[in-house]
Amino acid sequence: MKIVAYLVGSEPRWLTCTQPTDIRKLPYLAWVKIRARLLKPFISEWWTDAEYLIPFIKAFYPKAKTRVVKDELKYTVKYRKWVHPIFCVMYYYPANEYNKNYCRWVYGKDIIENLIRLFPDFYWIRIDGTNDLSKVFPMVDAYIRPNRHDGTPRLIEECKIQEIPYLHTQHDPDTRDFINFLTEQYENYNKKSC
């Protein structure tokens, strides 16, 4: 019998690294590591959703047979843009802050909050994994994802289909990069509106 471990997002990192976390989550994270060690001899393949996460699995288990298995896209049809009078920026932040310190750190909430203060005239659209994006994509002019680590989010691939400019980081986001990106996209938006 073939047993596969499918580790996505933060899971491969939690095997060998520690990120900011709520104290109440420490027992769960300890269990993740203990469970992985107990099951290691029985797992025939270790899957993840991004190539750059494989070294974390290999650091945990050098002999691991690994494979990248990407999430299936949900929105594969290009939606027609709606005419709208304000520049709209979409960002992701989960609906359930299952681990507040970690969520703020990994999803770059500090950077998003700074950008919202710097660009108060933009319309900011928070998506959280529960939205019907067929109603959101038609009015999005730019997407930002200032992650401190991330796999290859399905949403980035969907933005490519929608031809929505995006800036996505997988580590060490710099607020200046996002300021420059949004300034450039806003200028492009104004040129199209003229």
C-alpha positions, -999 to +999 in steps of 0.1 A: +000+000+000+013+034-010+011+062+016+015+098+005+021+128+027+008+160+010+023+190+028+012+224+015+019+260+025+036+261+058+035+224+066+069+215+051+086+244+070+070+235+103+089+202+101+123+219+106+116+256+112+098+277+138+079+308+128+061+333+150+032+316+166+006+319+193+016+300+225-017+280+224-007+266+190+026+252+203+011+218+213-004+214+179+029+222+161+047+198+184+022+171+174+028+179+137+065+172+141+060+141+163+034+127+139+057+132+109+086+114+127+064+085+137+049+081+102+082+088+083+091+050+078+056+043+063+054+072+039+064+063+003+062+098-012+062+133+001+042+158-020+041+195-018+026+224-039+058+243-047+093+233-058+109+257-033+093+237-004+110+204-013+143+214+005+124+216+038+111+181+034+146+169+024+160+187+055+135+167+076+140+134+057+169+134+032+158+101+017+123+113+010+109+107-025+093+141-034+069+154-060+053+188-067+015+186-070-001+219-077-036+228-066-063+226-093-074+260-105-109+270-096-113+300-120-101+291-155-124+314-175-113+350-182-140+374-170-149+406-187-137+437-169-163+461-154-159+498-158-152+513-124-142+548-112-116+538-086-084+519-086-091+485-070-064+465-052-070+429-040-051+412-012-055+379+006-058+374+043-075+343+057-110+345+072-100+323+102-069+337+120-062+302+133-029+314+146-029+352+149+008+359+153+016+335+125-010+348+101+000+384+106+037+374+099+033+350+070+006+370+051+024+404+056-005+421+074+019+448+086+028+456+050-008+456+039-018+479+067+011+503+057+000+503+021-036+510+030-024+540+050-002+552+021-029+548-006-062+557+011-078+566-022-076+531-036-104+506-031-090+477-011-106+443-016-098+417+011-104+382-001-102+354+025-108+321+007-146+323+010-153+348-019-168+341-052-140+355-073-160+355-105-177+387-090-144+401-078-119+396-107-138+419-131-130+450-110-095+441-098-067+463-112-038+448-091-032+420-067-006+421-039+006+391-018+034+402+005+041+367+020+071+359+041+068+324+027+044+308+004+040+280-021+026+288-055-008+301-047-036+291-070-047+327-070-015+338-087-022+314-116-058+327-118-046+363-119-025+354-149-056+341-166-074+373-157-045+394-169-044+411-135-009+425-126+003+410-093+033+412-070+039+381-049+067+374-026+078+340-011+101+355+015+113+389+028+088+413+013+099+449+010+073+476+014+091+497-012+086+471-039+049+471-032+048+509-032+066+510-066+044+483-080+011+500-069+023+534-081+032+519-116-001+500-118-021+531-108-004+551-135-013+524-160-049+525-148-051+563-153-036+560-188-063+535-197-090+557-182-081+587-203 
